Amino acid sequence: MPTHTLTARSLTLTTPPATDIWRKPPTHNVFTSPHTLTTAVPLHIFRRARATLSFTPVLQYDQGGLLLALSRPSTPPGASAPTASDLAWAATAPSGGSGAVTADSAQKWIKAGVEFYEGAPRLSVVACDGWADWSVAPLPDAVASASAPVAATVELRREVGSSGVSLWVVALEKGAGAGEVRRRPLREICWVYGIGEEWEVRVGVYGARPAGKEDAGREDTGEELVVRFEDAEVEVEV
């Protein structure tokens, strides 16, 4: 099936403290992290997203990665639904900025990338259907300490198998041979394609520093986390 791929060679997000994307019972629901997302397209045409991210973690929960935000259709009755030709990068949205996705507008979401947790950078996946579920995995060759730069390439991909359809989260790593790339599976998320094809999705990148100013303002940290992205791609079916 023909596809259309939207790319961005370089993106940078500057993330202030006390920003996060997280939902935990009974009432915690936060979506304040800076992000750059595409315009909304129907979920059923989404194929994959990929980006290489890098940052220097300093504080617990410093993070960055891919972001997939799901919402019910916003198209007015009688109007045409968006198509692959409508796919474009929307403006970078700081917390509360114009065009920002919020805790109310992103009814369901997935984020996948790198997060600094318990003294080490880790591959991290959070999937939020009703509430957020979080999993981590070791980041190969990462320096297990703060203030050391880390980088990773992550991908979200729709996969169709004999038992159904799901969203796979993988890390792309260098293989043993020259130019070889190894796909390291991190998580399979099945509920995404059980919510209904009429849902819409916006895809892109985000950065977050959940620690508050009292932590981020230490002399050795500064207040902002800078997350850089290279070769971001979003592919949809035409």
N, C-alpha and C positions, 0 to 999 in steps of 0.2 A: 504494500500500500504506500502511495506517495506520502512524503512527510515534509514539513517546513521546520527549519531550525533557526531560532533567534539566538544571537550570540552577543557577548560583551567581553572584550579582551581584558579589560581591567576595571575593577570597581573597588572603592574604598569606603568603609563605614567607620565613622568616629562615634564611639559609644560612650555616653556619660554613665556615671554610677547610678545605682538603683534602677536599672532597666532589666526587663526580663520578659520571657514568654513562658507562662506556667499556669497550671490550673490544678488545684488540690482541694478536696473537700475539707470542711463543709462549705466554705464561701470564697476561697482565694481564687481569683481569676484576673490575671495580669497579661497584657499584651502591649508593652511599652517600648520594646527594643527597636532601634533604627533598622530599617529594612528597605530593600529595593526589590519590587515585585513586578511581574508582568501585568498587563490587563487581564481581565477575567475571560476564560474560555470554558466551554463545556468539559466536564471531567472526562467524558468518554473519548475525547480526542487526544488527551495527554498521553505521551509516549515515555519521555524520560527527561531528567534534568541532571546536570553535572557541573561541578566547579572545583577548582583548587583554591584552598584558603590557607592563610598564614597569619599568625599574630604571636605576640610575646605575652604569655599568661603571667599574671602576677598574683591575682587574688582568687580565692575559692570561687568556683563557678564561672570564671571568665570563659567566654564561649563565642563561637561563630560557626556558620554553616549554611546549608540549604534550608529553605523554608517553603512549605506547601500549605496554603491557606484555602480551606474549603468553605463554601457558603451556598445557601439556597439561591436559585436564579434571581437576578436583579432586573432581568429584561421585562418591561411592561407587557401586559397582555396584548396580543396582536402584533407585537414588534418582532423582528427577526432576531434569533439568538446569535451571539457572536460566533465567528468561525475562525479557522486558522489564519486567514488573512488579516484578522483584527489583532493578532498577537503582537504586542509591542512592550518595550520597557516603560513602566510608569515612573514618575519622579521619585527620587529617593525620599523616604518619609521618616523624618525624625519623630520622636514621641509626640503625638498630638498634631503633627504637621499635616499639611494639605495632602490628601490622597492616602493617608495612613490607614492600614488595616487596624482594627481595634478589637478588644475582647468581645464586643458585641457582634461585629461584622464577620469575624472569623469563628464560625460556629464549631468547626473542627479543624485541626491542623497537625502538621508533622514537621519536626526540625531534626536535622542530622548533620553532624560535623565533629568538632573537637571541643571538649570542655575540660577545664582544669579542676580536678577533684581529688581531695585527700593527697595533695602534694605531687600530683603527676597529671600531665595532659592525657586525655583518653578519648577514643572514638565514642561518640555519644549519639543516641537516638531517642527522641521523645515523640510518642504518638498520642494524640488527644482526640478521643471519640467523645466520651462524656467527661472523663477526667484524664489527666496526663499519666502515661506510663513511661518510665525512663529505664534505659539500659545502657551500660558502658562496656567497652572492650579495650584491651591494651593497644596503644599506638606504637607500632614497631619503630625501633631506633630512636624513640623520643627520649629526651633528657628528662629524667624524673625529678625536676625541680622547677621552682618559679624563675622567672626572668630569663628563660632560654627560649629562643624562637622555635615554633613548631609549624608544620605544614602537613596537609593531607588533601587527597582528592576523593570526593564522595559523589555518589550517584544514586538517584531515585529512579526506578524503572518499573514500568508496568510489565508483568510477566503473565502469559497465558499458558496453563498446563492442562493435563488431562482431567484434573479435579476442579478446575476453575481458574479465576483470575485474582491476582494480588499485586501489591506494590512491594518490590524488593529494595532494600537499602544495602548498598555495597560500598566498600572502600577499594579504590584502585591503587595497587602497589606495584613496584618494580619486581619483575620476575627474575629468574636466574640468568636467562639469556639476554643478549643485547637487544634492547627495544621491546622486550617481552613485558606485558602487563598482566598482573594477576588480579582477578576479581575476588575479593574477600567478602563473603556474605556476612552481614551484620544482623539483619532482621527482616522477616517477612511479615507484612501488615495486610490482613485480609479484609478488614471491615471497610476499607476505602471504597471498594467496588460493590459493596452491599447496601450503600445508602441511597442509590438511585442515580441513573445516568443524567437526570436533569440538573444535578448539582453543578456548580461552577468552581473552577480552581484558578488561583493566582500563584505563580511560582517564582522564586528568586532566592535572595540571600539575606542574611541578618547577622547582627552582632549584639552581644549582651554582656553587661557587667552588673549582676544582681547585687553585689556588695554595695553598701551605702557610702555616702560621702565620708563618714567617719573612718572608714577603712581605706577608701580610695585616695583620700587626701594625705596619706602618709608621705613624708618627704621623698621616699624611695620609689613611689609608684606613680605619682601624678594622679589625675582624676579620670582620664579618659582611656578607653581601650580602643586601639586602632586595628581593624580587621581588614585585610586585603584579599581580594579575590581575582583570580586570573582564569581566562578561558571558560567563562560561564556559558552554558548552553541549555536551552529549553527546546525540546522537540515535540511537535504535535502532528497528528495525522491531518492530511488535507481532505 
